[in-house]
């Protein structure tokens, strides 16, 4: 089909031309020279995105790799972690911990609401023996689009005097939703390259502070590959990666960080907030027809990077197939919202609005969705695009 395809899923996000162009080059020398010099500039700018003065370790891998890398440095088989969950990815991080022999205490808050901080605080207060070594918290669950209060978790830990590490999954949120690692008291944070950082999948990052580094120093054993100490403080370039570097990704990451630094993180957050509110405004109008609904009712609890929606009678799958087949617009599947075999599994879909995104793109996506809804004879309210345009217009 003529024109560009639009991948509006919650990661991989749209890749900027500048990133793709930077990656499109011959393989460089991985031992000395320009690549080595350039790679040394990545850490400081990654820390600026995460808002931390701490350390960062870079890995070849996806978000699941980041989960395992972070855990491997601070908890051992037989240790216990507390996992408040608001969707598939909280449970996923818990499952990764279980695979390492770590005991997990899961507080399941469902798929529509954020953490109940009072319940989390009760669990921490009850742990008088301090068996819990870490709290694993997903900032934005990509499946449900629930955004959680990470600073509130730190406050709960502080009120109870609990020494557990606060670990945050910002795979969906970094570079999109407001996140302040140091100001919020986060000890360990993980993210991936393929969402707000606007780089193809294949790299992941673990940020950690001095408290977490001290815990690592006390570990009896850490996998050579996952050990963050040489990666964060390499004496030689290969120690960043425990082997060969992801060369083309590094050039792409440098270009993406240049774009983020030029825009400024406050402006990046504001842009994502405006575009998310425009999407919700259109969804609110469509919802007047009674068939479509936003998964998270309170806008304060919604991610600015992804929106999870329900379209009744199994029409979400039909809508996705229509937009992809007819106008080359790919929407996200309803990941984790219903179990396999559940007839309601076809009711859910997601919109990714993260990274390299502007108002023109959002208005095009919304127009495409409305065309699909009308083609499928889904009852919707009138002037959804006008409502979105008003938000963008200010």
Protein Blocks (a to p, Z undefined) as FASTA:
>chain_A
ZZjdddfbehiadddfklmmmmmccdddfkbcjklmmmmmmmmmmmmmnopabdcddded
dfklmmmmmmmmmpcehiacddddebjklmmmmmmmmmnopacddddebjmbccdfklmm
mmmmmmmnomalbdcddfbacklopacdfklmmmmmmmnopabdcdddfklmgopagcdf
klnopabdcddfklmnopaehiacddddfklmmmmmmpmbdcfklpmklmmmcfbfklmn
opaddfklmmmmmmmmmmmmmnopklmmmmmmmmmmmmmmmmmmmmmnopaccfblblkl
pcfkbccdddehhlmmmmmmmmmmmnopacdddehkacehiaklmmpccdddehjadfkl
mmmmmmmmmmmmmmnopacdehklmmmmmmmnZZ
